[in-house]
C-alpha cells in the first residue's frame, strides 16, 4: 500500500487532499479517475492536538509533527513515502510574515528527490507563469520550475479562487452581503477544494498520465453579482453584492488589493473550463458546490451573524 505525505494537512487544500485519499483507501470512488487505490496518508501538521488533526487521525491518517520551515522535520516526514502533496502557506495571508514560502517549497522538492519519492504533486496558483506584479506568485513559479527540472515525476496544479473562500470573513457574508473589490462585470473563475483533491488523487493513481503536466483548475466562471444571486437562491436569504473601494481592501491587505487589481484588468490566465471538464467530467459548477454542502455552510454563516 503506497504512503503519501500530505503537507498542510489541516489547511484548506491539504485537508481536502488528505480526506480524499483516505476515502479512496476506505473504498471510496475518485470522481475523476474511477480508481479505488488504497493508500496510507501521512499528514504533516505542526500540532497533532488540534481538532482538525484529530479528525484526520480518526479517519485513519498517520499524524506526523513537523514544520515546513524545519528542514530536519521535513526530511523525517518524506522518508519512506511514495508520494508527496506539497502546499505551502503564504506569508502575510496564512503564515507568519517571515515565512519563506519559496525556500520551504524548494527544500521539500529536494528532500523528496533525495528520498526517492515516486510522484510529487505541487499546488501552485492560477497565473503563476505571468508577471502580474504579485510578489508571492514569483516564488510559486520558481518552485514550479525547480520541481519540473528535478528528477521527480511531478504534476503541478494551478487552482483559481476557491469556492470555499466565500466562507471567509473578508467576503462580508457574515454581514449578509457579498462585499469584494471586484468590478461587477468581471467574471471570476472558481474551483471547489474537493476538485483540487480529486485531481491530485488522480495524479497519484496514474503518474504515467499526469507526470510532467501543469493543470490549471477551474470549474465555473461567474461575476460577483451572479455569485450573490446564486447564494441568495440556494440559501433563501437576500444576499446583495456590494463593490467595496479598492483602498478599503488595501487597508486590510496590500497583496489582496493587488490581486483584485489584476482580476479587474482581466489579464490573468483563463482556464479553458469546457476542455478541462472533458478530461475531468466531475468538476463542480458553483451551483453543484452549493447543492453539495456549500449552501448549508453559507446559511449557517448568514444565520449566525443575524442573531
N, C-alpha and C positions, 0 to 999 in steps of 0.2 A: 504494500500500500504506500503510495508516494506521500511525502510530507511537504507541505507548502507553508513557508513563512509569510505571514501577513503583517506588514508594518502598519502603524496607525490603526490597530485592530479595534480600538474603542472609539474611533472617529467615524465620520460620515462614510467615506469610501471604503476604508479598511474594514469597518464593521459590516458593511453590506457584502463585501467580498468574503469575509470570514463566514458569515451566515450562509451565503450561497454555497460555498464549498462544503460546509458542514451539512447542509441539506442534501447536497449531492451524495455525500458519503453515507447519509442515512437512507439512501434510496430515493432521493428527490430527483426531479427531472429538469435539466437545463433547457430553458426555453429557446436557446439559440444554437444548440448543437445536438440536442436529442440524446446525449450520453449520460449515463449514470456511472460515475467513476469514483469509487470510494477513495477518500483522501484523509490524511491526518492534517489538521490545521494547527500550526504553531503560531500563536497570537502574541505579537510583541506589544507589551504595554509597560508604561513607566510605573504603574501602580496596579498590581493584580487584585487589590482590595476594593476597587471602585465597583459600583453596581453594574456598569457596562461590562467590565471584565468578568465579574462573577456570572453574568448572564451567558457570556460566551463559554465559560467553563462548564456551565450547566448543559449547554448544547453539545459539549464534547471537545471543546478546544483545549489544547495544551498551552497554558499561560506561561510566557517567558518574560521575566522582568528585563527591561533594557531601555536604553535611551539612544535615539539616533545620533545624538551628539557625542556618544561614548563609543569609540571605535572598538574597545575591548568587548563590550557587551554585545555589539553587533557581530563581531567575529564569533562569539559563542553561539549567537542565535542562528547564524547561517550554517553552522557545522552540521553536516549530515542531511541537509534538506534537498529536495528535488526541484523545488520551485520557489520563487520569491515574488510577492506582490509588493511593489515599492510606492509609497506615497509619503511625502514629507509635508509637515505643516509649513505655512507661510509666515515668515516673520511679520509682526505687526497685525496679522489677521488672527491666526490661531496658534501662534508660537511666540516665545519671548522675542523682544526686539533684536536681541543679539544672536538669535539662532541663525546659523548659516545653512540655508536650505540646499544650496548648490554643493557645498562641501560634504554634507551628510548624504546626499543622493549619489555623488560620485564615489564616496567611500563604500557605500553599500554595493554598488556595481563591482568595485574592485575586490571586495571581500567575497562576494558571491562567485566571481570568476575564480578566485583562488581556491574556493571550496568545491569547485566543480559542479555548481548548480546547473540543473538541466534546462530550465526555462525561466526567464525573468520578464515580468510584466511591470512596466513603469507607467503610472498615470501622470500625465503632464497636464496641459491645458490647451483648449482651442486657441488657435492663432499664435502658438508658441514660436512658430517659424518666422513670424513677421516682426519687423522693427516698428513697434507701436508706441514706444516711449514708456513702457511699463517695466520698471526695473526687475520685479520678481520673475517676469516671463523670460528674461535673458538667461537666468540661472536654469530654468526648466529646459530651455533649448540646449544649453551646454550639457546638461545631464543626458538629454536625448542623444546628442551626438557622441558623447562618451560611451554610452551604452551600446549604440549601434556599431561603434568602432571596436568594441570589445570582442572577446572570444565567445561571449554568451549567445545562446539562442534567445531572442528577445522580441517582445511586442511592446509598442508604445500606444497607449490610448490617450486621446485628447478630448475630454468631455467639455461640453458647453456648460451653461449655467444649470445648476441642479434644481429640479422642481422642488425638492425639499428645502431649498433656501428660503422659500416663501414663509416657512415657519419661523425664521429668524427675526428677532425684534426689529432690526433696521428696515424691514419692509413694511412696517406700520400696521400689519393686520391685527395686532393687538389693540389698535385704536379703531378697528372696524373700517379700515381703508387700505388700499394698496398704494403706498407712497414711495416713489422712486424718482430718480433724476432722468429717467429715460424719456425721450420725446414720444408723444403718443402715437406717432405714425411709424415708428421704428419697430420692426419685428425682432424679437429676442428668441434665439434658439435655446431649447431646453432639453435636458436629459434626466431620466429618473435614475436614482442611485442603484436601484436593482438592475437596471440595464447595463450600467457600467460593470456591475458584479457578474452579470450573465456573460458579457463579452470576455471578461478576464477569465472566467471559468472555462469558456470555450477555448481560449488560447492555451490554458494549461492542459486541457484534454487533447488538443491537437496541435502541438508545436510545429509540426511539418507544414501545416496550413497557415499558421499565424506568425511563424518566425520571420523576423526582418520587416514586419509591417508596422506602419503608423496608421492608426484608425481614428479619424475624427468622429465624435459621437454626438448625435442629437436625435431626438425622437419627435420633436414638434417645433414649430416656429409661430409665435403669436406676438401681437402687440400687447403692451401692458393693459390698455382698455379691454382687449379681448380676454386677457388672463383674469382681470377683475370680474368681467361678465360671467366667465365660466365658473369662477369661485362662487359668485352670487347664486347662480343656478344650482350648483351642487350642494351648497350649504343652506339654501333658503334664507340667507341673510343678505341685506343690501350692502355690497362692498364696492364703493366707488373707487375710481383711480384718481390720484392726485399727483401731479408732477411737482416735485419739490425743486427749489432753486439749487443749482449746482454748488453754490457757495455754502448752502446749508449742509450738503453732503460732504463738502471739502472740510468743513469744521469737524466732522466726525472722522473722516479718513481721506487723506490726500490720495492714497493709492486707489481707493474705491472711486473717487471723483474722476481720476484719470481713466479708469476702466469704463465709466459711463460716458465720458467724452469720446472715447474710441467707439463705443457702441452707437452713440448718436451720430457719429460721422459715417457709420455703416461701412467701415473699411476693414473689418476683421475677416477671417476665413469663414466662408459659408459652407456648411456641411450639406452635401447632396443627400437629403433625407430619403427620397424615393429609392436611390441606388443603395443606400445603407440598409433600408428596410427589405430590399430584395435579397440581401445576404442574411439579414437578421430579422425575420418576419415578426418576431415577438416584441419589437421595440414599442414602448408605450407612448401613445399620444397623451397630451395633458389630460383630456377627459378620462382616459383609461386610468391614469395615475390617480385622479380624483376618485374614481369608482373603486379603486383597489386600496383605499385607506387614506388617501390624501384629503378627501373631503371631511372625513371623520376627525382627522387631526386638526384641520383648519377650523372646523366647527367648535372643537374643544377650546382652541386658542381664542376664537372670537367670543365664545361664551364666558371664558374665564376672565376676560378683561371687562365684560359688560356687567359683571356682578358688583 
